[in-house]
Amino acid sequence: MFENLSKTIQFIAEITVSEDRKVVLKPLADYIQNKINANEKIRLNFICTHNSRRSHLSQIWAQTMAFHFGIQNVYCYSGGTEATALFPKVVETLTHQGFQIEKVSQEQNPVYAVKFDDNEHPIIGFSKTYFDDFNPKSNFAAILTCSNADEGCPMVFGAEARFPIKYDDPKAFDGTEVMNEKYAERSMQIASEFYFVFSQIK
């Protein structure tokens, strides 16, 4: 894993996850553990309304934490109830936190290659609907990262489990003096919670 990212994860390991949040996160950890016990692939699709901020942060940190804890056969995806674009501040925030990110296309909804390690396949980041062909069609867990997506997706077709793990939208701080700080804060919260989830796996 990249040195700067490893340092960030050392810091993340010291962040305390509240008991209330552990109650929210534990069912997902149990789902992952059951998949491992059954020797099955673990497909996690993180869903938010626009697939621009929270769902990408969750996808990227979950995939990274699975690697950090040496948990095999974890495949993380993200999608929205509609497609927009991966918000550039998310890319900037993750770069500051140690990821190496390359923009591999230039259209309005660009595609990014997000790397956490020299030898591992990059995470492909771009905005898409949760039912996009890029995402799994069955045997996956739907993780709803915003209340709008939770309300807007009464049915996530193909999902065998559904976990509402909601995060406040850093978009609320766009254009303010604390924008950088709030994006970094949300990223670290998400990272610390997926650190907790994967630390529970035996």
Backbone torsions as a table, in degrees:
resi	resn	phi	psi	omega
1	MET	NA	147.5	-178.7
2	PHE	-59.7	143.0	-173.6
3	GLU	-59.4	-45.7	-178.5
4	ASN	-65.3	-35.4	177.9
5	LEU	-69.3	-39.5	176.4
6	SER	-59.5	-40.0	178.1
7	LYS	-65.2	-40.2	177.1
8	THR	-61.6	-42.0	-178.8
9	ILE	-67.7	-33.7	174.2
10	GLN	-59.8	-40.5	177.8
11	PHE	-68.3	-43.5	179.9
12	ILE	-59.2	-37.9	-177.7
13	ALA	-60.1	-22.2	-179.0
14	GLU	-90.8	-7.0	-179.0
15	ILE	-77.0	130.2	179.9
16	THR	-84.0	127.3	173.5
17	VAL	-92.2	127.7	-175.7
18	SER	-66.0	157.0	179.0
19	GLU	-61.6	-37.1	178.0
20	ASP	-60.2	-42.8	-179.7
21	ARG	-72.0	-34.3	177.0
22	LYS	-60.0	-36.4	177.4
23	VAL	-62.3	-38.7	178.8
24	VAL	-69.3	-37.7	-172.5
25	LEU	-84.2	-27.4	-172.1
26	LYS	-59.9	-39.9	178.2
27	PRO	-59.0	-34.9	177.0
28	LEU	-68.4	-42.0	176.8
29	ALA	-60.2	-40.5	179.1
30	ASP	-64.7	-40.4	177.7
31	TYR	-59.6	-46.8	-179.7
32	ILE	-62.9	-44.2	179.8
33	GLN	-61.0	-42.3	179.6
34	ASN	-63.7	-37.6	176.9
35	LYS	-63.7	-43.4	179.4
36	ILE	-64.1	-44.3	179.7
37	ASN	-60.1	-32.7	-179.9
38	ALA	-89.4	1.3	-179.0
39	ASN	58.0	42.8	-179.8
40	GLU	-111.5	156.2	175.7
41	LYS	-68.2	147.6	-178.6
42	ILE	-110.9	109.2	-179.9
43	ARG	-111.7	120.7	-177.3
44	LEU	-119.6	120.2	179.5
45	ASN	-111.8	112.3	-177.3
46	PHE	-91.0	121.9	-169.6
47	ILE	-119.9	130.8	174.2
48	CYS	-141.3	169.2	-171.4
49	THR	-56.7	-54.2	-171.3
50	HIS	-105.7	-2.6	-177.2
51	ASN	48.3	52.0	-177.2
52	SER	-125.0	-25.5	-174.8
53	ARG	-135.1	-80.5	-171.0
54	ARG	-63.0	-40.0	-178.5
55	SER	-66.9	-35.8	176.3
56	HIS	-70.0	-44.3	177.4
57	LEU	-57.6	-42.0	-179.5
58	SER	-66.8	-45.9	179.0
59	GLN	-57.5	-48.2	-173.9
60	ILE	-69.3	-43.8	-179.4
61	TRP	-71.1	-36.7	178.5
62	ALA	-63.5	-44.5	178.8
63	GLN	-62.6	-39.9	-179.6
64	THR	-66.8	-42.3	-179.3
65	MET	-69.8	-34.1	174.7
66	ALA	-59.7	-43.8	177.6
67	PHE	-64.7	-45.2	-178.8
68	HIS	-56.2	-41.0	-177.9
69	PHE	-91.0	4.6	175.6
70	GLY	69.4	31.2	-178.7
71	ILE	-94.8	120.6	-172.8
72	GLN	-86.1	164.6	171.8
73	ASN	61.0	33.4	175.1
74	VAL	-104.1	125.6	-179.1
75	TYR	-127.1	113.6	-175.5
76	CYS	-105.0	138.7	-178.2
77	TYR	-132.1	170.6	170.9
78	SER	-149.2	157.9	178.5
79	GLY	-165.6	172.4	179.6
80	GLY	-128.9	173.7	169.8
81	THR	-75.1	-16.5	168.8
82	GLU	-148.0	161.0	180.0
83	ALA	-99.9	138.7	175.9
84	THR	-129.9	-97.3	173.3
85	ALA	-163.0	150.2	173.2
86	LEU	-65.3	120.8	-173.4
87	PHE	-68.3	129.3	-174.5
88	PRO	-55.7	-31.9	-179.5
89	LYS	-64.7	-29.1	175.7
90	VAL	-64.6	-44.2	178.7
91	VAL	-62.0	-45.4	-179.9
92	GLU	-62.4	-44.2	-179.4
93	THR	-61.7	-48.1	-179.0
94	LEU	-65.9	-34.0	176.7
95	THR	-63.5	-45.0	177.7
96	HIS	-60.5	-30.6	-176.5
97	GLN	-88.4	1.2	169.3
98	GLY	119.6	-4.3	176.8
99	PHE	-78.2	153.6	171.7
100	GLN	-107.8	118.3	-170.9
101	ILE	-125.6	129.2	179.4
102	GLU	-120.2	131.3	174.3
103	LYS	-82.8	119.0	-173.7
104	VAL	-105.1	-0.8	171.8
105	SER	-150.1	159.1	-169.0
106	GLN	-115.8	6.4	-175.9
107	GLU	-71.2	-176.8	-176.8
108	GLN	-61.2	-29.4	176.4
109	ASN	-115.9	77.8	-172.2
110	PRO	-68.3	156.8	176.6
111	VAL	-102.2	134.0	179.6
112	TYR	-118.3	143.5	170.4
113	ALA	-103.9	117.4	-174.9
114	VAL	-109.1	116.8	-177.7
115	LYS	-113.4	138.8	175.3
116	PHE	-113.1	-7.0	-176.6
117	ASP	-157.4	145.2	-177.5
118	ASP	-58.3	-35.7	-169.9
119	ASN	-103.6	2.1	-178.0
120	GLU	-101.9	149.8	178.9
121	HIS	-60.8	136.0	179.0
122	PRO	-67.8	153.0	169.5
123	ILE	-80.0	129.9	-179.9
124	ILE	-91.9	118.0	-176.7
125	GLY	-113.0	119.3	170.4
126	PHE	-160.6	158.8	-177.4
127	SER	-80.3	136.1	-177.8
128	LYS	-156.6	163.1	172.3
129	THR	-74.7	157.0	-177.5
130	TYR	-66.4	-20.3	-180.0
131	PHE	-99.7	13.5	177.6
132	ASP	-58.4	151.8	-179.9
133	ASP	-60.3	-21.5	178.7
134	PHE	-67.6	-23.9	-174.0
135	ASN	-98.6	160.5	-178.8
136	PRO	-67.4	152.3	-177.4
137	LYS	-101.5	-17.5	-179.2
138	SER	-157.3	168.8	176.3
139	ASN	56.2	46.9	176.5
140	PHE	-136.0	162.1	172.5
141	ALA	-98.6	133.7	173.4
142	ALA	-94.9	121.2	178.5
143	ILE	-111.4	112.4	-175.8
144	LEU	-88.9	113.8	-172.6
145	THR	-97.6	-1.9	174.9
146	CYS	-143.6	151.3	-174.6
147	SER	-63.7	-33.4	179.2
148	ASN	-61.5	-43.1	179.8
149	ALA	-66.4	-37.8	-179.9
150	ASP	-62.4	-44.2	179.5
151	GLU	-74.0	-33.4	-175.3
152	GLY	-83.1	-8.3	-179.9
153	CYS	-121.6	67.1	177.8
154	PRO	-59.0	-29.7	175.0
155	MET	-129.3	127.2	169.7
156	VAL	-109.6	101.2	-172.1
157	PHE	-63.6	133.5	179.0
158	GLY	92.9	-17.2	-179.4
159	ALA	-72.6	134.2	176.8
160	GLU	-95.6	-8.9	177.1
161	ALA	-155.7	157.8	-175.3
162	ARG	-140.6	129.0	-177.3
163	PHE	-130.9	111.4	174.1
164	PRO	-79.4	108.9	176.8
165	ILE	-124.3	90.9	-165.5
166	LYS	-93.7	144.1	177.6
167	TYR	-128.9	143.8	174.4
168	ASP	-66.6	144.2	-174.3
169	ASP	-81.8	119.3	176.7
170	PRO	-65.5	-13.3	177.2
171	LYS	-54.5	-27.3	-179.5
172	ALA	-58.2	-20.5	-176.7
173	PHE	-106.6	7.1	178.8
174	ASP	-57.3	134.3	176.7
175	GLY	79.5	4.9	179.2
176	THR	-102.2	170.6	179.8
177	GLU	-67.5	-23.0	-176.6
178	VAL	-101.2	13.7	-175.9
179	MET	-56.5	-51.7	-178.2
180	ASN	-58.5	-45.5	-178.2
181	GLU	-62.2	-42.4	-176.1
182	LYS	-72.0	-36.1	175.8
183	TYR	-66.0	-42.6	178.6
184	ALA	-63.2	-40.9	-179.8
185	GLU	-63.2	-45.4	180.0
186	ARG	-65.7	-41.4	178.2
187	SER	-59.5	-43.8	-178.4
188	MET	-69.4	-35.1	175.9
189	GLN	-61.8	-49.0	-179.9
190	ILE	-61.0	-44.1	179.2
191	ALA	-60.1	-44.6	-177.6
192	SER	-65.7	-33.7	-179.0
193	GLU	-74.4	-34.4	176.4
194	PHE	-79.6	-23.8	168.4
195	TYR	-60.4	-47.0	178.7
196	PHE	-60.5	-47.9	-177.3
197	VAL	-56.2	-51.3	-174.9
198	PHE	-76.5	-19.6	175.4
199	SER	-71.3	-17.6	-179.7
200	GLN	-81.8	-12.4	-171.9
201	ILE	-82.1	133.3	-178.9
202	LYS	-106.5	NA	NA
